[in-house]
Amino acid sequence: MRIQDGSDLTLLLREASSGKQEAFDELVPLVYEQLRRLAHQRLLAQRPDHTLNTTALVHEAYLRIVNVGQSRWQDRAHFFAAAATVMTMPERETPTSEAEAG
């Protein structure tokens, strides 16, 4: 699928969250750079001696929010809002359902 607008990304998010591996494989490179920017902004607000770098925070957050078949993303805004949330939450508080994530 060639992404042309936000609705295409929303479709990929929905397909990936319903377990379609092809959609998930296509989704990762599309959202990665935006997740890196978000992680970088979050890290700038942290104390100077924190131990995560931008890449590590992106990977940790991505693993926490993208459980294929468990999360239902309404749209790209919902996905990135959940990503921003988990980047600031302790692991035990990670949102796992649509109601908790947004």
C-alpha positions in Angstrom: 0.0 0.0 0.0 1.3 3.4 -0.9 0.6 5.9 1.9 -0.9 9.1 0.6 -2.6 10.6 3.6 -3.5 10.1 7.2 -6.5 7.8 6.4 -4.1 5.4 4.7 -2.0 5.3 7.9 -5.2 4.8 9.9 -6.1 1.8 7.7 -2.6 0.3 8.2 -2.9 0.8 12.0 -6.2 -0.9 12.1 -5.0 -3.8 9.9 -1.8 -4.2 12.0 -3.8 -4.2 15.2 -6.1 -6.9 13.9 -3.1 -9.1 13.3 -2.1 -8.6 9.6 1.6 -9.0 9.6 2.0 -7.3 6.1 0.3 -4.2 7.5 2.6 -4.2 10.6 5.7 -4.6 8.4 4.6 -1.6 6.3 3.7 0.4 9.3 6.9 0.3 11.2 9.1 2.4 8.9 6.2 4.9 8.4 5.8 5.7 12.1 9.4 5.3 13.2 10.7 8.8 12.5 7.8 10.5 14.1 8.2 8.3 17.2 11.9 9.3 17.3 11.0 13.0 17.2 8.5 12.4 20.0 11.0 10.4 22.1 13.6 13.1 21.6 11.2 15.8 22.9 10.4 13.6 25.9 14.1 13.0 26.7 14.8 16.7 26.6 12.5 17.1 29.6 14.1 14.4 31.6 16.9 14.8 34.2 20.4 14.9 32.7 21.4 11.5 34.2 18.6 9.4 32.6 19.8 6.2 31.1 17.7 5.9 27.9 18.7 7.4 24.5 16.2 8.3 21.8 16.4 5.0 20.0 16.0 3.0 23.2 12.9 5.0 24.2 11.3 4.5 20.8 11.9 0.8 20.9 10.6 0.4 24.5 7.5 2.5 23.8 6.8 0.7 20.5 7.0 -2.7 22.2 4.7 -1.5 24.9 2.0 -0.1 22.6 2.1 -2.4 19.6 0.7 -5.8 20.7 -0.6 -7.1 17.4 -4.1 -8.3 18.0 -4.5 -6.6 21.4 -4.7 -2.9 20.6 -7.3 -1.2 18.5 -6.1 2.1 17.0 -8.9 4.5 16.0 -6.6 6.6 13.9 -3.1 7.9 13.7 -3.7 10.6 16.4 -4.8 7.8 18.8 -1.7 5.8 18.0 0.7 8.7 18.6 -1.2 9.9 21.7 -0.8 6.4 23.2 2.9 6.5 22.2 3.4 9.8 23.9 1.7 8.4 27.0 3.8 5.3 27.3 6.9 7.3 26.8 6.2 9.1 30.1 4.6 6.2 32.1 6.3 3.5 34.2 6.0 0.1 32.6 3.4 -1.2 35.0 1.0 1.5 34.0 1.1 1.0 30.2 -2.3 1.4 28.6 -3.4 -1.9 27.2 -6.9 -1.3 25.9 -8.7 1.3 23.8 -10.4 2.8 26.8 -7.2 3.2 28.8 -5.1 4.5 25.8 -7.4 7.3 24.8 
